[in-house]
């Protein structure tokens, strides 16, 4: 008897998700199409996962494997090596398929042979499976021209051959497998998304997405590797640290010490530690700052005196940046990354991410942002009116963000038009510690305490 080759390979990656695993498997069995196979990988679970898998071990369309805590990206590559389907999709062991997800997504790939992948919207559910949000992804190429929201690693249907041609997933980072796939294919392959919620994404304390620094570090590494070639055509890359004598809550704020370094010294060192930045410029209306610059004796570091008028709160920083670019990038082909002494805990990695975010997204600028998790109101003649969505019923494309004023990368060509951010801006998130902004004596005292502990 000739075996039938499945059209779709579904694989479930599970590590200690016995509590949810049966529900995940049953959601595959309820699909409204039948031409699928299911691969279940137990990655070193120490709970009752094995007992759950015993329920399905004799099912003709299900195969089970055990790996020894090799991590999610390696599990994905293992599943890829076993897949027989033309298309492949991952379901995490704590999530749930809508019964029509395979029907809907496979039809998209069947109808358009140029598509490499397709992914849907999804519901957010709590530990007990109750829906508390709807994540709507902006429509690629229409609602989201910069394509800043990559698909999830899970519940995205991909052509198996394309994924194999791309050598699968990077296994050295341990996170951001969806972003890894996205940056590999977005420039050379066509993708699409369906604005229908077709799976249930469970949020609980054990989610990988609740490990922010692990995710942030993986994302940064992927961006850096993906933009090495692009950045070669976008040089020089100039870091500018604007300082002033007046108009902050204290005179010469740049020269105030927290921990063992002045605020200016902290900025200079975070910029000089970057392997991406070509030139670092300190620009200030107080020539005393030049002594701080000279102490480093680094050929990449220079000082440009700025006028006091350009430091007024009402003055645009564009004129100052244009003077710097005229001197170091007269063709205005490069990138400027602007740093602020008021945000002393920004790391070199964050500075680099501002630059790589700009390069990878094709925007005119890239800014550090934070998603607003509470309602925002405006005053009206009838009282307060909400200007943000109801966060009890999240809709992803309507989320609001705030500027963290930590660092911003811009194309120098913006400056020719008198603009800082240009016509399109992309964003990246930073940790809460890095977004700390010194705007008062109390903030300065608090920052000094944090820096002293860190230096000790």
KEDOFI-684342 format. One record per residue (C-alpha): y, z, x; residue in one letter. Coordinates in steps of 0.05 Angstrom, whole numbers, plus 5000, padded with zeros to 4 digits. Example, Ala and Ser with C-alpha at 12.3 -4.5 7.8 and 13.67 -1.06 7.14 Angstrom:
// residues 2
491051565246A 497951435273S 
***
This chain:
// residues 456
500050005000X 506749795028X 511850355034X 518650235004X 524450295053X 529750745021X 536850465014X 540051145026X 538251705074X 540852385052X 540152955101X 541553685091X 543754105150X 542454845139X 543255465181X 541956125145X 543855815077X 537556025040X 541956324985X 544755634968X 539555144995X 535355054931X 541554864892X 543354344946X 536454034945X 536054014869X 542753644868X 539453084908X 533453064863X 537952984802X 541252344828X 541851764779X 538951284831X 532051334861X 532150934926X 533551504973X 529951945023X 531652665038X 531252975107X 532253725111X 533654045179X 533154795186X 537254945248X 534455605272X 535355995208X 533456725208X 533556825132X 528856575077X 530255835089X 522955705107X 520555985040X 525555535003X 523054915040X 515855075021X 517754894949X 518954174971X 514254065029X 509553614988X 514953194955X 513752464975X 521152314988X 522752945027X 521453095101X 523153765133X 524453925206X 526454545245X 531054545305X 532855145346X 540255295335X 542654645367X 549154625327X 551554165272X 553453545312X 546653545347X 543253635279X 547053035253X 544652615312X 537552855301X 537852645228X 540751965249X 534751855295X 529951975236X 533851585183X 530650975151X 536050825101X 541250285104X 546450815088X 546651545110X 550152155081X 550152895098X 549953465048X 551154155078X 546254685056X 551455075018X 554554484980X 552454094918X 552253354900X 554853094835X 549052714803X 552852044810X 555152094882X 549851634911X 550551124854X 558051094861X 558751084937X 552950614950X 555850114900X 562250094941X 558449925004X 553949424968X 559849044940X 563949015004X 560048865067X 566248975110X 566549715091X 563550195143X 564250825102X 566651095036X 568151805015X 570152164951X 574652734927X 571353394914X 571654054877X 572554714913X 567755254889X 566955984906X 560556344928X 557956364857X 559455624845X 565655714802X 570755154810X 577555394835X 580654754861X 580453994864X 581753664931X 584552974919X 584952544981X 590752034983X 588351324974X 587550985042X 592650435058X 596550554994X 598051304984X 596551465057X 598850925105X 598051365167X 590951565147X 592152275169X 586752605126X 580052385154X 573852425111X 569453035114X 563452995159X 559453175098X 558752755034X 561352125067X 556851515059X 556451115124X 552750485144X 547150735188X 547750155237X 555250285247X 553951015261X 548550835312X 553050305344X 558250855353X 552951285388X 553051805333X 556952455341X 559652825400X 555453455410X 559653815462X 565054065415X 560954385360X 565954215305X 570153665273X 564553165266X 568252815210X 574552735253X 570252505311X 567251945269X 574051765240X 577651655305X 571751245332X 571950745275X 578750755242X 581750205287X 575849725286X 572449845219X 574449855146X 573950485105X 575350675033X 575551284989X 574151414915X 578851864876X 573252184838X 570652894853X 563452754871X 561253384906X 562354124904X 564854424969X 563255164973X 568255625007X 565656285034X 566356725095X 561056365135X 564055665131X 565255305197X 572155125169X 573855875170X 573655865246X 580655595258X 581255605334X 574455285344X 576654725297X 583554665328X 580754615399X 575554095379X 580853685344X 585453705404X 580053485452X 578152895407X 585452675401X 586452715476X 580252295491X 582051785438X 589151665462X 588251595537X 588950845535X 594450845482X 598851315520X 598950855581X 603350375541X 607850925514X 610751195578X 614751535604X 613052175566X 618852645574X 619053385555X 626153625538X 627954365534X 634854425503X 638555075517X 645655335503X 650255905521X 652856065452X 650956005378X 644456405381X 644157135361X 644857315435X 648656955490X 644256545538X 637956685499X 634256225546X 635256725603X 632357325566X 625657575592X 619557735551X 613757995591X 614357755663X 618157105649X 624656875617X 624056445555X 626155835594X 621055965648X 615556015596X 617555345568X 618055015636X 611155255657X 607755045592X 610654345600X 609054285675X 601854495661X 600953865619X 597253285651X 600252815600X 607752945611X 611352525664X 618152865667X 620853545644X 628353605632X 632254245620X 638954095588X 644054645579X 651654755576X 650955335625X 649855085696X 646555745713X 640255465682X 640054975739X 638055555785X 631855685744X 630054945749X 631154925824X 626555515835X 620455095816X 621554555868X 617554065825X 619353325828X 617753245754X 622953765735X 630353625730X 636753905700X 642053535659X 648553885641X 650353815567X 657153915534X 658554545495X 660454105436X 653353825433X 650554535426X 654154685360X 649554845302X 652554265264X 651353775321X 645253315321X 640553385379X 639852625379X 645952515423X 643152985476X 636252655474X 639451975479X 643052175543X 636352395573X 632751765551X 638251325579X 637151635646X 629451675648X 627351135598X 632850615594X 628250135555X 626850675503X 619450515505X 616851215516X 615951885481X 620052515481X 616953195466X 622153715449X 620954455462X 624755055438X 625655705477X 625456075411X 617955945405X 615156265468X 607756265450X 606855515445X 601255305492X 600554695535X 594854475489X 599554475429X 604854075467X 599453565486X 597153535413X 604153355389X 603952755436X 596852535420X 598152615345X 603952135351X 599851645391X 593651655346X 597251595279X 602251045293X 607951455264X 615051505291X 614452255302X 609552835300X 611453535280X 608054215279X 607154425207X 603954965164X 601054865094X 604655295042X 599455725007X 604156034955X 608355754899X 615455534914X 620855594860X 627855324848X 633155634804X 634755264740X 639155424680X 632855684647X 630456124704X 625555984761X 621755324760X 615855164805X 616754584853X 609754644882X 603054564850X 598955114819X 594755364877X 589555604830X 588054864816X 589254534883X 590453784886X 590353584960X 595253014958X 600553464927X 600254024979X 606854235011X 608154385084X 613754715123X 616754535190X 614955065242X 620554855290X 615854955349X 615354265381X 616353555358X 614352895392X 618552275378X 618751555397X 624851435440X 626250805401X 628351255343X 634351475384X 637250775387X 637950805311X 641051505314X 634751815284X 630452385309X 624152315267X 624551575248X 621851295183X 614851605186X 612652295208X 605652555220X 603853295225X 598953765258X 597654495246X 598355065297X 596055785299X 600356325267X 601756635336X 604455985363X 609055895304X 612756545318X 620256395321X 625356855353X 631656875310X 633857605315X 633958205361X 627958485323X 624057845334X 625757875408X 623358595414X 616858415378X 615757805422X 616858225484X 611558715462X 606558155450X 608157815516X 607658465555X 600758605527X 598557895543X 601257925614X 597758595625X 
***
